[in-house]
């Protein structure tokens, strides 16, 4: 597994835990929906940045 993949797995697991813990424990009275929206947008941007080079041929460096 590449170091970048390990980092993204840890990031995804951390954000998944935050998606459960923060809204139900800390933002119970207000703000949980906004937190979920911002977290979702962050995950979409991170996924797009990670997969933007998929399907492209690697350049040969000689």
C-alpha positions as a printed Julia matrix, in Angstrom:
62×3 Matrix{Float64}:
   0.0    0.0     0.0
   1.3    3.41   -0.94
   1.84   6.0     1.8
  -0.71   8.3     0.17
  -3.35   5.54    0.35
  -2.66   4.95    4.04
  -3.05   8.64    4.73
  -6.36   8.78    2.89
  -7.69   5.69    4.7
  -6.83   7.22    8.07
  -8.38  10.52    6.98
 -11.58   8.81    5.81
 -11.91   6.81    9.04
 -11.27   9.9    11.14
 -13.88  11.91    9.26
 -16.38   9.06    9.5
 -15.93   8.99   13.27
 -16.23  12.77   13.44
 -19.43  12.55   11.39
 -20.94  10.48   14.19
 -19.34  11.88   17.32
 -19.38  15.64   16.71
 -23.03  16.12   15.65
 -24.52  13.78   18.24
 -22.34  14.85   21.17
 -21.23  18.44   20.66
 -23.69  19.95   18.17
 -26.85  18.34   19.47
 -28.72  21.62   19.84
 -27.64  23.36   16.62
 -25.24  23.19   13.72
 -25.11  19.45   13.05
 -26.62  19.71    9.56
 -24.09  22.38    8.55
 -21.29  20.19    9.91
 -22.47  17.26    7.76
 -22.65  19.45    4.67
 -19.13  20.81    5.17
 -17.7   17.36    5.87
 -19.37  15.95    2.76
 -18.01  18.76    0.61
 -14.52  18.2     2.01
 -14.71  14.47    1.21
 -15.87  15.17   -2.34
 -12.97  17.58   -2.9
 -10.47  15.14   -1.36
 -11.79  12.28   -3.5
 -11.63  14.38   -6.63
  -8.06  15.45   -5.88
  -7.04  11.83   -5.26
  -8.66  10.39   -8.39
  -7.93  13.18  -10.88
  -4.97  11.29  -12.4
  -6.67   7.91  -12.7
  -6.81   6.67  -16.27
  -3.95   8.83  -17.49
  -0.86   7.19  -18.86
   2.31   7.77  -16.9
   5.03   9.67  -18.71
   8.31   7.89  -19.24
  11.28   9.64  -17.69
  14.55   8.61  -19.31
